[in-house]
């Protein structure tokens, strides 16, 4: 024999009205309100909120370092000077582009690695370029003499260094030589002083 189970009667206190979504909701239990966290926050490991600081893309650049600029400028300048001498001795002529390259290399070392700015740094770069160009004149004289006379380069270099004043005077007897030197020195000055950089 089977007996139908009687459903418990609902009264005003136990009755659960239907919810909007078709389910049942107990009115005695207050719903928990979930709020969206404010922008710029993320839930932390401990359940709190951690601020997300925006990355500082506008950080200040490294300060200028004249010593580092001098060393790197000298290194680049020596490499450019060697290239200038090798091409000049091989072709038996000088090229204005390569003379400018010496000043550009020195100034690049100052401005790029030393982050230098101002007339003082530009003057240092110009003096370094002038010194390297004088060295290039002596090396070219020794290289050409060794090429024509068939003598060892070091021997000719010793002779050129001994008669340094005569070698320099002979080089500047041609007015075009002043143009070559001036171009290299001026480029080094403006590059080393950072005058070619855009204002930020």
Secondary structure, DSSP 8 states (H G I E B T S, - for coil): -----------TTT---B-TTSSB--TTS---------TTEEE-TTSSEEE-----TT-------HHHHHHHHHHHHHHHHHHHHHHHHHHTS--HHHHHHHHHHHHHIIIIIS---SHHHHHHHHHHHHHHHHHHHHHHHHHHHHHHH---HHHHHHHHHHTHHHHHHHHTTSTHHHHHHHHHHHHHHHHHHTTTS---
